[in-house]
């Protein structure tokens, strides 16, 4: 039985093939681009670890900085833990036992202020989240489609196909895949980059919506928006969000 209450959460869950693949950057940049079109899109990071809230280094603070959304970081990320560990262990270090019900309920207030949310996960889909659940269980419980962020470099085919298989096994709808150039990506030294997208599409049957280039962390909002528009196909993302809105109105 779903843990969701009557207030369903509408949005897109942004997951990754691993940690540090660029989920925060892409979540923020896509949100900024959609907001620039006039869409009332918010951001939500159900749980984060690895930095202290207020340090300026947490994902929720970076999400707000890039999108320009006027929210409190603790509203965007209701559960923050300092230890650089998986959410399950980071929470336990601070004497907190996470549950899916609490994680989901903490996001309900954001649905009152935004028509839809881009929801950033922590790490990949098999990250331990609670004593009984992995990140994929949260995604499945939310009953929303997922966008996969993957590295553009060597090794991404294997990581991406495994992530796709894991999500499909749980019946999660996948909107598409975005490849991201990390700070370690050097196109001239990695010939796999030229063919990774094509092979991922061939073996997964999913669309690679684009490849996002490396930008300076202090780039201004206009640069993030411009780069998304130039490199990412936003159409499937808009459609996924619109379909949920129509379903909510009709049902």
PEWO-V946553 format. One record per residue. N is the residue number from 1. SS is DSSP state (alpha for helix, beta for strand, coil for the rest). Layout:
# PEWO-V946553
N&SS  N&SS
This chain:
# PEWO-V946553
1&coil  2&coil  3&coil  4&coil  5&coil  6&coil  7&coil  8&coil  9&coil  10&coil  11&beta  12&beta  13&beta  14&beta  15&beta  16&beta  17&coil  18&coil  19&coil  20&coil  21&coil  22&coil  23&alpha  24&alpha  25&alpha  26&alpha  27&alpha  28&alpha  29&alpha  30&alpha  31&alpha  32&alpha  33&alpha  34&alpha  35&alpha  36&alpha  37&coil  38&coil  39&coil  40&coil  41&beta  42&beta  43&beta  44&beta  45&coil  46&coil  47&beta  48&beta  49&beta  50&coil  51&coil  52&coil  53&coil  54&coil  55&coil  56&coil  57&coil  58&coil  59&alpha  60&alpha  61&alpha  62&alpha  63&alpha  64&alpha  65&alpha  66&alpha  67&alpha  68&coil  69&coil  70&coil  71&coil  72&coil  73&alpha  74&alpha  75&alpha  76&alpha  77&coil  78&coil  79&beta  80&beta  81&beta  82&coil  83&coil  84&coil  85&coil  86&coil  87&alpha  88&alpha  89&alpha  90&alpha  91&alpha  92&alpha  93&alpha  94&coil  95&coil  96&coil  97&coil  98&coil  99&coil  100&alpha  101&alpha  102&alpha  103&alpha  104&alpha  105&alpha  106&coil  107&coil  108&alpha  109&alpha  110&alpha  111&alpha  112&alpha  113&alpha  114&coil  115&coil  116&beta  117&beta  118&beta  119&beta  120&beta  121&beta  122&beta  123&beta  124&beta  125&coil  126&coil  127&coil  128&beta  129&coil  130&coil  131&coil  132&coil  133&coil  134&beta  135&alpha  136&alpha  137&alpha  138&alpha  139&alpha  140&alpha  141&alpha  142&alpha  143&coil  144&coil  145&coil  146&beta  147&beta  148&beta  149&beta  150&beta  151&beta  152&coil  153&coil  154&coil  155&coil  156&alpha  157&alpha  158&alpha  159&alpha  160&alpha  161&alpha  162&alpha  163&alpha  164&alpha  165&alpha  166&alpha  167&alpha  168&alpha  169&alpha  170&coil  171&coil  172&coil  173&coil  174&beta  175&beta  176&beta  177&beta  178&beta  179&beta  180&beta  181&coil  182&coil  183&coil  184&coil  185&coil  186&coil  187&alpha  188&alpha  189&alpha  190&coil  191&coil  192&coil  193&alpha  194&alpha  195&alpha  196&alpha  197&alpha  198&alpha  199&alpha  200&alpha  201&alpha  202&alpha  203&alpha  204&alpha  205&coil  206&coil  207&coil  208&beta  209&beta  210&beta  211&beta  212&beta  213&coil  214&coil  215&coil  216&coil  217&coil  218&coil  219&coil  220&coil  221&alpha  222&alpha  223&alpha  224&alpha  225&alpha  226&alpha  227&alpha  228&alpha  229&alpha  230&alpha  231&alpha  232&beta  233&coil  234&coil  235&alpha  236&alpha  237&alpha  238&alpha  239&alpha  240&alpha  241&alpha  242&alpha  243&alpha  244&alpha  245&alpha  246&alpha  247&alpha  248&alpha  249&alpha  250&alpha  251&coil
